[in-house]
């Protein structure tokens, strides 16, 4: 994995910075590796944000998310890391990230992290 996948992220100016609106992005094939077993973990990753001055460029976001494929990390850690990186990049009004993980061992995990007022 790239040691700093956040460097892959690019932005473009928000075309309507005075208007509060929401952007929703879904990545149905997010993958990382369980640090306990070494097995792959799969999730649907949902990113919802209200941009301020900047929007994330989608191809760069896709490449950034691909950078986690071989990373051993817990569900909670990777979800929070993605939020931290995107908030640092975009400074959005609000952002919510939901990682909805495939069932493993009979357990279904959903991690939700937020930035800003709801």
Biopython code that builds the backbone (N, CA, C, O; Angstrom):
import numpy as np
from Bio.PDB.StructureBuilder import StructureBuilder

atoms = [
    (1, "UNK", "N", (0.838, -1.191, 0.000)),
    (1, "UNK", "CA", (0.000, 0.000, 0.000)),
    (1, "UNK", "C", (0.872, 1.238, 0.000)),
    (1, "UNK", "O", (1.924, 1.269, 0.638)),
    (2, "UNK", "N", (0.447, 2.220, -0.690)),
    (2, "UNK", "CA", (1.091, 3.516, -0.674)),
    (2, "UNK", "C", (1.126, 4.001, 0.782)),
    (2, "UNK", "O", (0.087, 4.004, 1.442)),
    (3, "UNK", "N", (2.289, 4.410, 1.300)),
    (3, "UNK", "CA", (2.349, 4.818, 2.699)),
    (3, "UNK", "C", (1.510, 6.052, 3.030)),
    (3, "UNK", "O", (1.191, 6.284, 4.196)),
    (4, "UNK", "N", (1.153, 6.836, 2.032)),
    (4, "UNK", "CA", (0.334, 8.027, 2.252)),
    (4, "UNK", "C", (-0.739, 8.110, 1.173)),
    (4, "UNK", "O", (-0.649, 8.955, 0.283)),
    (5, "UNK", "N", (-1.765, 7.237, 1.236)),
    (5, "UNK", "CA", (-2.770, 7.243, 0.168)),
    (5, "UNK", "C", (-3.523, 8.554, 0.054)),
    (5, "UNK", "O", (-4.071, 8.867, -1.003)),
    (6, "UNK", "N", (-3.554, 9.332, 1.144)),
    (6, "UNK", "CA", (-4.252, 10.619, 1.083)),
    (6, "UNK", "C", (-3.622, 11.571, 0.074)),
    (6, "UNK", "O", (-4.270, 12.519, -0.370)),
    (7, "UNK", "N", (-2.351, 11.327, -0.298)),
    (7, "UNK", "CA", (-1.700, 12.166, -1.308)),
    (7, "UNK", "C", (-2.299, 11.962, -2.691)),
    (7, "UNK", "O", (-2.074, 12.772, -3.591)),
    (8, "UNK", "N", (-3.068, 10.873, -2.870)),
    (8, "UNK", "CA", (-3.724, 10.615, -4.150)),
    (8, "UNK", "C", (-4.976, 11.467, -4.338)),
    (8, "UNK", "O", (-5.453, 11.636, -5.460)),
    (9, "UNK", "N", (-5.504, 11.998, -3.249)),
    (9, "UNK", "CA", (-6.773, 12.740, -3.303)),
    (9, "UNK", "C", (-6.596, 14.102, -3.956)),
    (9, "UNK", "O", (-5.642, 14.829, -3.680)),
    (10, "UNK", "N", (-7.544, 14.428, -4.832)),
    (10, "UNK", "CA", (-7.551, 15.724, -5.504)),
    (10, "UNK", "C", (-8.919, 16.369, -5.312)),
    (10, "UNK", "O", (-9.905, 15.702, -5.000)),
    (11, "UNK", "N", (-8.949, 17.677, -5.505)),
    (11, "UNK", "CA", (-10.183, 18.440, -5.312)),
    (11, "UNK", "C", (-10.463, 19.301, -6.542)),
    (11, "UNK", "O", (-9.631, 19.450, -7.437)),
    (12, "UNK", "N", (-11.666, 19.857, -6.543)),
    (12, "UNK", "CA", (-12.006, 20.912, -7.502)),
    (12, "UNK", "C", (-12.911, 21.900, -6.776)),
    (12, "UNK", "O", (-13.546, 21.534, -5.787)),
    (13, "UNK", "N", (-12.986, 23.146, -7.245)),
    (13, "UNK", "CA", (-13.798, 24.146, -6.554)),
    (13, "UNK", "C", (-15.280, 23.782, -6.573)),
    (13, "UNK", "O", (-15.809, 23.327, -7.587)),
    (14, "UNK", "N", (-15.932, 23.988, -5.444)),
    (14, "UNK", "CA", (-17.370, 23.790, -5.345)),
    (14, "UNK", "C", (-18.050, 24.782, -6.289)),
    (14, "UNK", "O", (-17.838, 25.987, -6.151)),
    (15, "UNK", "N", (-18.860, 24.316, -7.242)),
    (15, "UNK", "CA", (-19.487, 25.236, -8.186)),
    (15, "UNK", "C", (-20.590, 26.094, -7.558)),
    (15, "UNK", "O", (-21.001, 27.093, -8.148)),
    (16, "UNK", "N", (-21.069, 25.717, -6.374)),
    (16, "UNK", "CA", (-22.118, 26.484, -5.691)),
    (16, "UNK", "C", (-21.786, 26.635, -4.200)),
    (16, "UNK", "O", (-22.512, 26.112, -3.355)),
    (17, "UNK", "N", (-20.697, 27.345, -3.867)),
    (17, "UNK", "CA", (-20.252, 27.402, -2.470)),
    (17, "UNK", "C", (-21.210, 28.128, -1.522)),
    (17, "UNK", "O", (-21.130, 27.932, -0.309)),
    (18, "UNK", "N", (-22.105, 28.953, -2.043)),
    (18, "UNK", "CA", (-23.045, 29.669, -1.175)),
    (18, "UNK", "C", (-24.258, 28.821, -0.819)),
    (18, "UNK", "O", (-24.987, 29.141, 0.120)),
    (19, "UNK", "N", (-24.478, 27.746, -1.558)),
    (19, "UNK", "CA", (-25.643, 26.888, -1.337)),
    (19, "UNK", "C", (-25.242, 25.654, -0.541)),
    (19, "UNK", "O", (-24.254, 24.992, -0.860)),
    (20, "UNK", "N", (-26.012, 25.349, 0.494)),
    (20, "UNK", "CA", (-25.809, 24.103, 1.238)),
    (20, "UNK", "C", (-26.505, 22.981, 0.480)),
    (20, "UNK", "O", (-27.721, 23.017, 0.288)),
    (21, "UNK", "N", (-25.750, 22.004, 0.057)),
    (21, "UNK", "CA", (-26.306, 20.834, -0.620)),
    (21, "UNK", "C", (-25.478, 19.627, -0.229)),
    (21, "UNK", "O", (-24.430, 19.768, 0.400)),
    (22, "UNK", "N", (-25.938, 18.448, -0.595)),
    (22, "UNK", "CA", (-25.312, 17.215, -0.156)),
    (22, "UNK", "C", (-24.846, 16.391, -1.352)),
    (22, "UNK", "O", (-25.530, 16.305, -2.371)),
    (23, "UNK", "N", (-23.679, 15.793, -1.205)),
    (23, "UNK", "CA", (-23.129, 14.871, -2.190)),
    (23, "UNK", "C", (-23.042, 13.507, -1.527)),
    (23, "UNK", "O", (-22.516, 13.384, -0.421)),
    (24, "UNK", "N", (-23.553, 12.485, -2.197)),
    (24, "UNK", "CA", (-23.500, 11.117, -1.677)),
    (24, "UNK", "C", (-22.726, 10.248, -2.657)),
    (24, "UNK", "O", (-23.013, 10.233, -3.853)),
    (25, "UNK", "N", (-21.743, 9.527, -2.135)),
    (25, "UNK", "CA", (-20.883, 8.662, -2.944)),
    (25, "UNK", "C", (-20.914, 7.275, -2.309)),
    (25, "UNK", "O", (-20.813, 7.141, -1.089)),
    (26, "UNK", "N", (-21.054, 6.248, -3.141)),
    (26, "UNK", "CA", (-21.057, 4.884, -2.626)),
    (26, "UNK", "C", (-19.983, 4.070, -3.335)),
    (26, "UNK", "O", (-19.872, 4.094, -4.561)),
    (27, "UNK", "N", (-19.202, 3.355, -2.550)),
    (27, "UNK", "CA", (-18.200, 2.432, -3.077)),
    (27, "UNK", "C", (-18.598, 1.030, -2.631)),
    (27, "UNK", "O", (-18.336, 0.654, -1.488)),
    (28, "UNK", "N", (-19.231, 0.243, -3.516)),
    (28, "UNK", "CA", (-19.772, -1.050, -3.106)),
    (28, "UNK", "C", (-18.735, -2.158, -2.975)),
    (28, "UNK", "O", (-19.079, -3.272, -2.580)),
    (29, "UNK", "N", (-17.483, -1.883, -3.294)),
    (29, "UNK", "CA", (-16.459, -2.925, -3.274)),
    (29, "UNK", "C", (-15.233, -2.518, -2.468)),
    (29, "UNK", "O", (-14.108, -2.842, -2.849)),
    (30, "UNK", "N", (-15.438, -1.811, -1.356)),
    (30, "UNK", "CA", (-14.305, -1.406, -0.526)),
    (30, "UNK", "C", (-13.698, -2.639, 0.132)),
    (30, "UNK", "O", (-14.419, -3.508, 0.622)),
    (31, "UNK", "N", (-12.371, -2.710, 0.139)),
    (31, "UNK", "CA", (-11.677, -3.871, 0.679)),
    (31, "UNK", "C", (-10.471, -3.449, 1.504)),
    (31, "UNK", "O", (-9.735, -2.533, 1.136)),
    (32, "UNK", "N", (-10.284, -4.131, 2.624)),
    (32, "UNK", "CA", (-9.055, -4.057, 3.400)),
    (32, "UNK", "C", (-8.806, -5.464, 3.953)),
    (32, "UNK", "O", (-9.490, -6.408, 3.558)),
    (33, "UNK", "N", (-7.850, -5.613, 4.846)),
    (33, "UNK", "CA", (-7.479, -6.928, 5.362)),
    (33, "UNK", "C", (-7.665, -6.941, 6.874)),
    (33, "UNK", "O", (-7.299, -5.986, 7.560)),
    (34, "UNK", "N", (-8.238, -8.029, 7.390)),
    (34, "UNK", "CA", (-8.391, -8.189, 8.833)),
    (34, "UNK", "C", (-7.005, -8.343, 9.456)),
    (34, "UNK", "O", (-6.252, -9.230, 9.054)),
    (35, "UNK", "N", (-6.647, -7.495, 10.434)),
    (35, "UNK", "CA", (-5.315, -7.597, 11.031)),
    (35, "UNK", "C", (-5.155, -8.824, 11.933)),
    (35, "UNK", "O", (-4.033, -9.191, 12.279)),
    (36, "UNK", "N", (-6.248, -9.450, 12.311)),
    (36, "UNK", "CA", (-6.181, -10.629, 13.167)),
    (36, "UNK", "C", (-5.997, -11.918, 12.361)),
    (36, "UNK", "O", (-5.231, -12.797, 12.756)),
    (37, "UNK", "N", (-6.700, -12.024, 11.231)),
    (37, "UNK", "CA", (-6.700, -13.275, 10.463)),
    (37, "UNK", "C", (-5.935, -13.182, 9.153)),
    (37, "UNK", "O", (-5.519, -14.202, 8.604)),
    (38, "UNK", "N", (-5.744, -11.962, 8.645)),
    (38, "UNK", "CA", (-5.126, -11.783, 7.342)),
    (38, "UNK", "C", (-6.084, -12.002, 6.183)),
    (38, "UNK", "O", (-5.687, -11.929, 5.020)),
    (39, "UNK", "N", (-7.357, -12.273, 6.501)),
    (39, "UNK", "CA", (-8.369, -12.473, 5.462)),
    (39, "UNK", "C", (-8.905, -11.127, 4.973)),
    (39, "UNK", "O", (-8.917, -10.150, 5.722)),
    (40, "UNK", "N", (-9.348, -11.081, 3.714)),
    (40, "UNK", "CA", (-9.913, -9.824, 3.221)),
    (40, "UNK", "C", (-11.265, -9.536, 3.855)),
    (40, "UNK", "O", (-12.053, -10.446, 4.115)),
    (41, "UNK", "N", (-11.516, -8.272, 4.097)),
    (41, "UNK", "CA", (-12.818, -7.787, 4.566)),
    (41, "UNK", "C", (-13.404, -6.916, 3.464)),
    (41, "UNK", "O", (-12.689, -6.156, 2.811)),
    (42, "UNK", "N", (-14.713, -7.036, 3.265)),
    (42, "UNK", "CA", (-15.396, -6.295, 2.208)),
    (42, "UNK", "C", (-16.513, -5.460, 2.804)),
    (42, "UNK", "O", (-17.207, -5.894, 3.723)),
    (43, "UNK", "N", (-16.681, -4.256, 2.273)),
    (43, "UNK", "CA", (-17.717, -3.355, 2.788)),
    (43, "UNK", "C", (-18.298, -2.519, 1.664)),
    (43, "UNK", "O", (-17.679, -2.315, 0.620)),
    (44, "UNK", "N", (-19.499, -2.047, 1.913)),
    (44, "UNK", "CA", (-20.065, -0.957, 1.126)),
    (44, "UNK", "C", (-19.724, 0.302, 1.905)),
    (44, "UNK", "O", (-20.110, 0.442, 3.066)),
    (45, "UNK", "N", (-19.008, 1.210, 1.276)),
    (45, "UNK", "CA", (-18.607, 2.456, 1.920)),
    (45, "UNK", "C", (-19.468, 3.579, 1.372)),
    (45, "UNK", "O", (-19.526, 3.787, 0.160)),
    (46, "UNK", "N", (-20.141, 4.307, 2.265)),
    (46, "UNK", "CA", (-20.995, 5.428, 1.859)),
    (46, "UNK", "C", (-20.435, 6.717, 2.448)),
    (46, "UNK", "O", (-20.256, 6.841, 3.659)),
    (47, "UNK", "N", (-20.166, 7.660, 1.575)),
    (47, "UNK", "CA", (-19.641, 8.967, 1.976)),
    (47, "UNK", "C", (-20.691, 10.000, 1.609)),
    (47, "UNK", "O", (-21.098, 10.099, 0.451)),
    (48, "UNK", "N", (-21.128, 10.767, 2.592)),
    (48, "UNK", "CA", (-22.099, 11.833, 2.356)),
    (48, "UNK", "C", (-21.530, 13.108, 2.957)),
    (48, "UNK", "O", (-21.131, 13.134, 4.122)),
    (49, "UNK", "N", (-21.495, 14.171, 2.148)),
    (49, "UNK", "CA", (-20.967, 15.426, 2.696)),
    (49, "UNK", "C", (-21.630, 16.637, 2.066)),
    (49, "UNK", "O", (-22.171, 16.584, 0.962)),
    (50, "UNK", "N", (-21.566, 17.726, 2.812)),
    (50, "UNK", "CA", (-22.013, 19.024, 2.332)),
    (50, "UNK", "C", (-20.751, 19.859, 2.112)),
    (50, "UNK", "O", (-20.101, 20.255, 3.079)),
    (51, "UNK", "N", (-20.401, 20.128, 0.862)),
    (51, "UNK", "CA", (-19.140, 20.812, 0.598)),
    (51, "UNK", "C", (-19.181, 22.284, 0.998)),
    (51, "UNK", "O", (-20.235, 22.920, 1.001)),
    (52, "UNK", "N", (-18.016, 22.797, 1.333)),
    (52, "UNK", "CA", (-17.860, 24.229, 1.570)),
    (52, "UNK", "C", (-17.226, 24.817, 0.302)),
    (52, "UNK", "O", (-17.942, 25.173, -0.635)),
    (53, "UNK", "N", (-15.905, 24.920, 0.264)),
    (53, "UNK", "CA", (-15.233, 25.493, -0.905)),
    (53, "UNK", "C", (-14.758, 24.448, -1.909)),
    (53, "UNK", "O", (-14.543, 24.763, -3.079)),
    (54, "UNK", "N", (-14.594, 23.200, -1.454)),
    (54, "UNK", "CA", (-14.004, 22.174, -2.313)),
    (54, "UNK", "C", (-14.861, 20.914, -2.377)),
    (54, "UNK", "O", (-15.594, 20.594, -1.442)),
    (55, "UNK", "N", (-14.753, 20.201, -3.509)),
    (55, "UNK", "CA", (-15.358, 18.881, -3.697)),
    (55, "UNK", "C", (-14.235, 17.897, -4.001)),
    (55, "UNK", "O", (-13.199, 18.286, -4.539)),
    (56, "UNK", "N", (-14.434, 16.631, -3.662)),
    (56, "UNK", "CA", (-13.432, 15.621, -3.970)),
    (56, "UNK", "C", (-13.611, 15.148, -5.411)),
    (56, "UNK", "O", (-14.732, 14.925, -5.869)),
    (57, "UNK", "N", (-12.507, 15.002, -6.108)),
    (57, "UNK", "CA", (-12.515, 14.497, -7.483)),
    (57, "UNK", "C", (-12.650, 12.980, -7.404)),
    (57, "UNK", "O", (-11.896, 12.323, -6.685)),
    (58, "UNK", "N", (-13.607, 12.426, -8.140)),
    (58, "UNK", "CA", (-14.005, 11.033, -7.945)),
    (58, "UNK", "C", (-12.945, 10.015, -8.357)),
    (58, "UNK", "O", (-12.795, 9.005, -7.670)),
    (59, "UNK", "N", (-12.214, 10.228, -9.427)),
    (59, "UNK", "CA", (-11.189, 9.255, -9.808)),
    (59, "UNK", "C", (-10.110, 9.179, -8.733)),
    (59, "UNK", "O", (-9.637, 8.092, -8.402)),
    (60, "UNK", "N", (-9.726, 10.308, -8.197)),
    (60, "UNK", "CA", (-8.709, 10.298, -7.147)),
    (60, "UNK", "C", (-9.239, 9.612, -5.886)),
    (60, "UNK", "O", (-8.488, 8.930, -5.189)),
    (61, "UNK", "N", (-10.528, 9.791, -5.592)),
    (61, "UNK", "CA", (-11.130, 9.107, -4.447)),
    (61, "UNK", "C", (-11.109, 7.598, -4.662)),
    (61, "UNK", "O", (-10.796, 6.847, -3.738)),
    (62, "UNK", "N", (-11.439, 7.151, -5.864)),
    (62, "UNK", "CA", (-11.413, 5.720, -6.180)),
    (62, "UNK", "C", (-10.014, 5.152, -5.976)),
    (62, "UNK", "O", (-9.866, 4.097, -5.359)),
    (63, "UNK", "N", (-8.994, 5.821, -6.476)),
    (63, "UNK", "CA", (-7.618, 5.348, -6.317)),
    (63, "UNK", "C", (-7.194, 5.352, -4.850)),
    (63, "UNK", "O", (-6.506, 4.436, -4.398)),
    (64, "UNK", "N", (-7.595, 6.362, -4.119)),
    (64, "UNK", "CA", (-7.327, 6.428, -2.681)),
    (64, "UNK", "C", (-7.940, 5.226, -1.965)),
    (64, "UNK", "O", (-7.270, 4.568, -1.169)),
    (65, "UNK", "N", (-9.210, 4.940, -2.247)),
    (65, "UNK", "CA", (-9.881, 3.815, -1.594)),
    (65, "UNK", "C", (-9.247, 2.483, -1.986)),
    (65, "UNK", "O", (-9.160, 1.579, -1.154)),
    (66, "UNK", "N", (-8.803, 2.343, -3.231)),
    (66, "UNK", "CA", (-8.106, 1.125, -3.655)),
    (66, "UNK", "C", (-6.827, 0.916, -2.846)),
    (66, "UNK", "O", (-6.381, -0.219, -2.672)),
    (67, "UNK", "N", (-6.241, 1.995, -2.357)),
    (67, "UNK", "CA", (-5.002, 1.909, -1.585)),
    (67, "UNK", "C", (-5.135, 1.150, -0.281)),
    (67, "UNK", "O", (-4.126, 0.801, 0.333)),
    (68, "UNK", "N", (-6.353, 0.887, 0.153)),
    (68, "UNK", "CA", (-6.568, 0.158, 1.404)),
    (68, "UNK", "C", (-6.672, -1.349, 1.198)),
    (68, "UNK", "O", (-6.778, -2.084, 2.180)),
    (69, "UNK", "N", (-6.645, -1.826, -0.018)),
    (69, "UNK", "CA", (-6.886, -3.246, -0.316)),
    (69, "UNK", "C", (-5.964, -4.205, 0.411)),
    (69, "UNK", "O", (-6.388, -5.301, 0.779)),
    (70, "UNK", "N", (-4.728, -3.829, 0.625)),
    (70, "UNK", "CA", (-3.766, -4.722, 1.268)),
    (70, "UNK", "C", (-3.397, -4.275, 2.678)),
    (70, "UNK", "O", (-2.469, -4.815, 3.280)),
    (71, "UNK", "N", (-4.112, -3.303, 3.196)),
    (71, "UNK", "CA", (-3.803, -2.768, 4.517)),
    (71, "UNK", "C", (-4.512, -3.572, 5.595)),
    (71, "UNK", "O", (-5.725, -3.767, 5.532)),
    (72, "UNK", "N", (-3.760, -4.038, 6.583)),
    (72, "UNK", "CA", (-4.346, -4.709, 7.742)),
    (72, "UNK", "C", (-4.850, -3.668, 8.720)),
    (72, "UNK", "O", (-4.059, -2.931, 9.310)),
    (73, "UNK", "N", (-6.160, -3.603, 8.897)),
    (73, "UNK", "CA", (-6.740, -2.578, 9.767)),
    (73, "UNK", "C", (-8.116, -3.012, 10.253)),
    (73, "UNK", "O", (-8.815, -3.779, 9.590)),
    (74, "UNK", "N", (-8.481, -2.517, 11.401)),
    (74, "UNK", "CA", (-9.808, -2.795, 11.933)),
    (74, "UNK", "C", (-10.846, -1.906, 11.253)),
    (74, "UNK", "O", (-10.523, -0.826, 10.758)),
    (75, "UNK", "N", (-12.093, -2.371, 11.232)),
    (75, "UNK", "CA", (-13.187, -1.627, 10.587)),
    (75, "UNK", "C", (-13.297, -0.211, 11.143)),
    (75, "UNK", "O", (-13.438, 0.755, 10.392)),
    (76, "UNK", "N", (-13.231, -0.103, 12.455)),
    (76, "UNK", "CA", (-13.379, 1.201, 13.107)),
    (76, "UNK", "C", (-12.238, 2.143, 12.734)),
    (76, "UNK", "O", (-12.452, 3.333, 12.504)),
    (77, "UNK", "N", (-11.037, 1.601, 12.677)),
    (77, "UNK", "CA", (-9.860, 2.426, 12.380)),
    (77, "UNK", "C", (-9.884, 2.949, 10.959)),
    (77, "UNK", "O", (-9.623, 4.130, 10.731)),
    (78, "UNK", "N", (-10.192, 2.091, 10.000)),
    (78, "UNK", "CA", (-10.158, 2.532, 8.604)),
    (78, "UNK", "C", (-11.277, 3.530, 8.314)),
    (78, "UNK", "O", (-11.080, 4.468, 7.542)),
    (79, "UNK", "N", (-12.438, 3.341, 8.917)),
    (79, "UNK", "CA", (-13.543, 4.274, 8.698)),
    (79, "UNK", "C", (-13.182, 5.652, 9.245)),
    (79, "UNK", "O", (-13.427, 6.664, 8.589)),
    (80, "UNK", "N", (-12.605, 5.695, 10.433)),
    (80, "UNK", "CA", (-12.188, 6.974, 11.018)),
    (80, "UNK", "C", (-11.032, 7.604, 10.247)),
    (80, "UNK", "O", (-10.974, 8.826, 10.113)),
    (81, "UNK", "N", (-10.125, 6.798, 9.747)),
    (81, "UNK", "CA", (-8.999, 7.337, 8.968)),
    (81, "UNK", "C", (-9.499, 8.006, 7.693)),
    (81, "UNK", "O", (-9.036, 9.089, 7.336)),
    (82, "UNK", "N", (-10.434, 7.370, 7.013)),
    (82, "UNK", "CA", (-10.981, 7.954, 5.783)),
    (82, "UNK", "C", (-11.671, 9.274, 6.096)),
    (82, "UNK", "O", (-11.486, 10.255, 5.375)),
    (83, "UNK", "N", (-12.470, 9.310, 7.169)),
    (83, "UNK", "CA", (-13.113, 10.576, 7.558)),
    (83, "UNK", "C", (-12.063, 11.641, 7.845)),
    (83, "UNK", "O", (-12.170, 12.759, 7.342)),
    (84, "UNK", "N", (-11.052, 11.315, 8.644)),
    (84, "UNK", "CA", (-10.017, 12.296, 8.985)),
    (84, "UNK", "C", (-9.323, 12.837, 7.738)),
    (84, "UNK", "O", (-9.101, 14.042, 7.622)),
    (85, "UNK", "N", (-8.980, 11.945, 6.803)),
    (85, "UNK", "CA", (-8.290, 12.398, 5.588)),
    (85, "UNK", "C", (-9.177, 13.292, 4.723)),
    (85, "UNK", "O", (-8.719, 14.312, 4.207)),
    (86, "UNK", "N", (-10.439, 12.911, 4.566)),
    (86, "UNK", "CA", (-11.333, 13.716, 3.729)),
    (86, "UNK", "C", (-11.674, 15.057, 4.378)),
    (86, "UNK", "O", (-11.768, 16.068, 3.683)),
    (87, "UNK", "N", (-11.858, 15.080, 5.679)),
    (87, "UNK", "CA", (-12.132, 16.342, 6.365)),
    (87, "UNK", "C", (-10.918, 17.271, 6.260)),
    (87, "UNK", "O", (-11.075, 18.468, 6.021)),
    (88, "UNK", "N", (-9.718, 16.729, 6.436)),
    (88, "UNK", "CA", (-8.505, 17.544, 6.320)),
    (88, "UNK", "C", (-8.339, 18.110, 4.910)),
    (88, "UNK", "O", (-7.836, 19.221, 4.740)),
    (89, "UNK", "N", (-8.756, 17.359, 3.915)),
    (89, "UNK", "CA", (-8.634, 17.784, 2.521)),
    (89, "UNK", "C", (-9.696, 18.811, 2.133)),
    (89, "UNK", "O", (-9.387, 19.829, 1.513)),
    (90, "UNK", "N", (-10.945, 18.539, 2.500)),
    (90, "UNK", "CA", (-12.085, 19.301, 1.980)),
    (90, "UNK", "C", (-12.620, 20.386, 2.909)),
    (90, "UNK", "O", (-13.202, 21.362, 2.436)),
    (91, "UNK", "N", (-12.437, 20.238, 4.217)),
    (91, "UNK", "CA", (-13.047, 21.139, 5.190)),
    (91, "UNK", "C", (-14.543, 21.311, 4.913)),
    (91, "UNK", "O", (-15.021, 22.435, 4.761)),
    (92, "UNK", "N", (-15.281, 20.195, 4.848)),
    (92, "UNK", "CA", (-16.707, 20.274, 4.497)),
    (92, "UNK", "C", (-17.535, 20.857, 5.631)),
    (92, "UNK", "O", (-17.097, 20.908, 6.780)),
    (93, "UNK", "N", (-18.735, 21.292, 5.288)),
    (93, "UNK", "CA", (-19.675, 21.735, 6.324)),
    (93, "UNK", "C", (-20.018, 20.559, 7.236)),
    (93, "UNK", "O", (-19.968, 20.672, 8.461)),
    (94, "UNK", "N", (-20.364, 19.443, 6.627)),
    (94, "UNK", "CA", (-20.654, 18.202, 7.349)),
    (94, "UNK", "C", (-20.154, 17.035, 6.512)),
    (94, "UNK", "O", (-20.001, 17.143, 5.295)),
    (95, "UNK", "N", (-19.904, 15.918, 7.186)),
    (95, "UNK", "CA", (-19.541, 14.693, 6.479)),
    (95, "UNK", "C", (-19.899, 13.510, 7.353)),
    (95, "UNK", "O", (-19.681, 13.529, 8.565)),
    (96, "UNK", "N", (-20.449, 12.481, 6.729)),
    (96, "UNK", "CA", (-20.734, 11.218, 7.392)),
    (96, "UNK", "C", (-20.189, 10.102, 6.516)),
    (96, "UNK", "O", (-20.377, 10.096, 5.299)),
    (97, "UNK", "N", (-19.511, 9.160, 7.158)),
    (97, "UNK", "CA", (-19.036, 7.977, 6.450)),
    (97, "UNK", "C", (-19.597, 6.763, 7.161)),
    (97, "UNK", "O", (-19.492, 6.630, 8.380)),
    (98, "UNK", "N", (-20.203, 5.870, 6.369)),
    (98, "UNK", "CA", (-20.756, 4.622, 6.881)),
    (98, "UNK", "C", (-20.050, 3.488, 6.161)),
    (98, "UNK", "O", (-20.045, 3.430, 4.931)),
    (99, "UNK", "N", (-19.454, 2.583, 6.934)),
    (99, "UNK", "CA", (-18.881, 1.368, 6.353)),
    (99, "UNK", "C", (-19.759, 0.200, 6.804)),
    (99, "UNK", "O", (-19.886, -0.075, 7.997)),
    (100, "UNK", "N", (-20.352, -0.470, 5.839)),
    (100, "UNK", "CA", (-21.297, -1.566, 6.074)),
    (100, "UNK", "C", (-20.596, -2.856, 5.632)),
    (100, "UNK", "O", (-20.507, -3.145, 4.438)),
    (101, "UNK", "N", (-20.106, -3.619, 6.598)),
    (101, "UNK", "CA", (-19.220, -4.752, 6.348)),
    (101, "UNK", "C", (-19.989, -6.038, 6.094)),
    (101, "UNK", "O", (-21.033, -6.285, 6.698)),
    (102, "UNK", "N", (-19.463, -6.847, 5.196)),
    (102, "UNK", "CA", (-20.051, -8.161, 4.942)),
    (102, "UNK", "C", (-20.011, -8.997, 6.221)),
    (102, "UNK", "O", (-19.115, -8.849, 7.053)),
    (103, "UNK", "N", (-20.982, -9.861, 6.354)),
    (103, "UNK", "CA", (-21.085, -10.710, 7.539)),
    (103, "UNK", "C", (-19.884, -11.642, 7.606)),
    (103, "UNK", "O", (-19.491, -12.267, 6.621)),
    (104, "UNK", "N", (-19.318, -11.709, 8.804)),
    (104, "UNK", "CA", (-18.209, -12.628, 9.051)),
    (104, "UNK", "C", (-18.453, -13.295, 10.396)),
    (104, "UNK", "O", (-18.647, -12.620, 11.407)),
    (105, "UNK", "N", (-18.443, -14.614, 10.401)),
    (105, "UNK", "CA", (-18.654, -15.354, 11.645)),
    (105, "UNK", "C", (-20.021, -15.104, 12.255)),
    (105, "UNK", "O", (-20.189, -15.179, 13.472)),
    (106, "UNK", "N", (-20.999, -14.805, 11.405)),
    (106, "UNK", "CA", (-22.351, -14.567, 11.890)),
    (106, "UNK", "C", (-22.597, -13.168, 12.426)),
    (106, "UNK", "O", (-23.687, -12.886, 12.924)),
    (107, "UNK", "N", (-21.614, -12.288, 12.337)),
    (107, "UNK", "CA", (-21.760, -10.918, 12.850)),
    (107, "UNK", "C", (-21.717, -9.916, 11.707)),
    (107, "UNK", "O", (-20.884, -10.011, 10.805)),
    (108, "UNK", "N", (-22.623, -8.962, 11.764)),
    (108, "UNK", "CA", (-22.706, -7.890, 10.768)),
    (108, "UNK", "C", (-22.306, -6.592, 11.462)),
    (108, "UNK", "O", (-22.908, -6.217, 12.468)),
    (109, "UNK", "N", (-21.307, -5.911, 10.939)),
    (109, "UNK", "CA", (-20.800, -4.681, 11.542)),
    (109, "UNK", "C", (-21.060, -3.498, 10.619)),
    (109, "UNK", "O", (-20.816, -3.571, 9.415)),
    (110, "UNK", "N", (-21.562, -2.398, 11.203)),
    (110, "UNK", "CA", (-21.729, -1.142, 10.501)),
    (110, "UNK", "C", (-21.072, -0.065, 11.373)),
    (110, "UNK", "O", (-21.412, 0.089, 12.546)),
    (111, "UNK", "N", (-20.135, 0.669, 10.789)),
    (111, "UNK", "CA", (-19.442, 1.735, 11.513)),
    (111, "UNK", "C", (-19.862, 3.066, 10.882)),
    (111, "UNK", "O", (-19.774, 3.234, 9.666)),
    (112, "UNK", "N", (-20.321, 4.016, 11.715)),
    (112, "UNK", "CA", (-20.735, 5.334, 11.252)),
    (112, "UNK", "C", (-19.898, 6.389, 11.989)),
    (112, "UNK", "O", (-19.845, 6.402, 13.219)),
    (113, "UNK", "N", (-19.251, 7.265, 11.226)),
    (113, "UNK", "CA", (-18.477, 8.360, 11.814)),
    (113, "UNK", "C", (-18.941, 9.669, 11.180)),
    (113, "UNK", "O", (-19.315, 9.715, 10.008)),
    (114, "UNK", "N", (-18.905, 10.731, 11.986)),
    (114, "UNK", "CA", (-19.435, 12.026, 11.529)),
    (114, "UNK", "C", (-18.495, 13.181, 11.863)),
    (114, "UNK", "O", (-17.717, 13.150, 12.817)),
    (115, "UNK", "N", (-18.618, 14.201, 11.014)),
    (115, "UNK", "CA", (-17.926, 15.471, 11.240)),
    (115, "UNK", "C", (-18.949, 16.586, 11.061)),
    (115, "UNK", "O", (-19.746, 16.552, 10.124)),
    (116, "UNK", "N", (-18.931, 17.557, 11.940)),
    (116, "UNK", "CA", (-19.821, 18.711, 11.815)),
    (116, "UNK", "C", (-21.202, 18.456, 12.358)),
    (116, "UNK", "O", (-21.536, 17.345, 12.770)),
    (117, "UNK", "N", (-21.998, 19.504, 12.352)),
    (117, "UNK", "CA", (-23.371, 19.421, 12.870)),
    (117, "UNK", "C", (-24.233, 18.585, 11.943)),
    (117, "UNK", "O", (-23.996, 18.515, 10.737)),
    (118, "UNK", "N", (-25.237, 17.953, 12.532)),
    (118, "UNK", "CA", (-26.164, 17.145, 11.733)),
    (118, "UNK", "C", (-27.416, 17.905, 11.479)),
    (118, "UNK", "O", (-28.324, 17.396, 10.823)),
]
sb = StructureBuilder()
sb.init_structure("model")
sb.init_model(0)
sb.init_chain("A")
sb.init_seg("    ")
for serial, (resi, resn, name, xyz) in enumerate(atoms, 1):
    if name == "N":
        sb.init_residue(resn, " ", resi, " ")
    sb.init_atom(name, np.array(xyz, "f"), 0.0, 1.0, " ", f" {name:<3s}", serial, name[0])
structure = sb.get_structure()
